[in-house]
């Protein structure tokens, strides 16, 4: 009968104890009456099925009883129930939303087949950890490396497009090599460009799903259709799937790159992005060692160009996580840390609430135990109530995550190859369910087990001592943990807030007010020569400057903080060390429009034409690098395939955002570009300074551009101040989110502290009554309550301050010069915590002094 005894364990303990012996006797009699092998086998099968079905029915019946009892119990304590549900909802909602974003950015695999074999390859000069490679180096890598199945490259450009629903300016990835084949995604319609088409730069293109939908009305016969891209005819070869985005969500078309023999041998211009697929079985480390060998060989073959250039191999996932999203990575990590702090406080708060609730019900539980309820039955009841709270809090938390996600999605970098933003999907729901179970059920077990250990007589005898001893220390410890975690969040949010203010105060090197910017990117096929582009620029600039209120206008290759500009190698002579600088071609009037101060020399003017000697204006840092201790005016150096003479020194401009150090800068006159070359650097961004509101200029400038060239599109119309503000937008969103998390933690800690003190006062009513009967004054009672709260706060503030300092050191890379120990931030955090203690202690203190000694003594 050992098997039946084992089956009986499927029943609840109470049921087993009450009916187990009787059932065992009945089954023994039936077993004795059974004979034969098949009869015995059938007997045990039938018995097992009967026990399983019966046990499930008994458990379900008990669960219904527990649910009814739990509902009545929570209905009788609405304040506790609402508080517990809100606490769980805040913790689950904050962490579910943070997980959704972190999962999207850091954990979710890239949407490409065998994405773990995709890598990026970069040049590694001494000044940078990663630099776009030159075309000639990419060609050598392809020939000499042994770790890759294939190497592809691309470059991003913005081209005008005709042939769709309307003229449009679209972001295009110019592809070299089998890039799209390397990614391994089949087209939704049509085909990918063949290797031969890519090699000769054929005029074929693949549309993104979004472009196909928006500009071609999802025409199923779009394949083979001719459209005009960048001034020339292009045949649509295919349409990529809806989920495909590469290298980011902004690219809407992929076309073979038009490369020439001169391009293939160029080692001075770095403008490729390289993606490769590892051979099966190869690792990133093996590929890195292989590329170190190749880079060493190239350094010996080309010491002038590649003498100090290494190679850097990264997995594509790491490239997106650490490079493309580098500016947001630390912010997102801080966000996840804040969410975990909120979860920690939630757990501590909930455990404290459940413990206090269980202790307050000792008398009720003792009565039930005295009436025959076993320990298992009592624990089941308490856990059922915890489960009800967890489900309600988890559901509300998922709702909060839905509300919070649109705000958090602003932290997602645009450069990720995913078309859909984070949503509350099954993964997030699973995390929310897990958190609900951990916080609701997990922390409900401890109070349940503790209460279940007590005897019925202890609960019936007296509940005065129930608030003291180890239980009191446990609750106090939980409050201390909450206060410490709150200090960490307050300090972290304060440091980031101070950093945001510092970033806002950074002088970018130009004046952003009253400047309208827009882009007129001229198509290559109609503006292949400098003369043609000059005619367009001059007429647009002349008519724009003639608008009443316009004080200056000028073109540049790339506006600061919008597009960094290419990094070019520069040297004062063939024998000197090669330096790097950001390069821009500009028209006269650009410095005036941006109000970039000229420190010495002169600005570039119309006199710096293609027949005049090559000239340049350089930044102060560039001049110090190439000619330390010497007058840079009149010095000659080589950049962009020609020797130049320095005619002016300009102030430093932060071209890559207010948080990045200004890099050496070279400004060249656009008229000294070569025909049919460096079209990527042709001036395209127009800056207009005026006394009018920027929006008032837009119709007039559009009309001017339309009159100069009716087919020319005008895009990227926005004030310069909006471009600058966009650089700090993600930081500001993160600061707001972190402040919200800190406020939640602060609120939860206040709830925990208030709950502890209120419970302590209720448990010490007799002591208070005796003290007041013996002559204690209300002030002394209030001081006693405040001292208790102050002691807990102090115990939490001190370790919290140290932990906050450690968190500041971890976040130092995003603090923009704010020290991890920032005195004003720590003072504000401590003052807020002290205020929380006073506020949390006030109501219990008032209740304490309202205790009537006579009524308490009579009740006791």
PyMOL commands that set and color helices and strands:
alter all, ss='L'
color gray80, all
select helices_A, chain A and resi 2-8+13-32+37-76+78-107+115-117+135-144+179-183+195-199+209-216+261-264+284-301+303-306+316-324+326-360+362-370+375-411+426-453+456-461+464-467+469-504+530-545+590-594+620-626+670-672+679-681+694-708+720-727+729-763+765-773+778-810+812-814+823-849+853-859
alter helices_A, ss='H'
color red, helices_A
select strands_A, chain A and resi 118-124+133-134+148-162+168-176+189-190+204-207+226-229+232-239+253-256+270-278+310-315+515-519+550-556+567-570+579-586+598-601+615-619+636-639+642-650+665-669+685-690+715-719
alter strands_A, ss='S'
color yellow, strands_A
deselect
rebuild
show_as cartoon
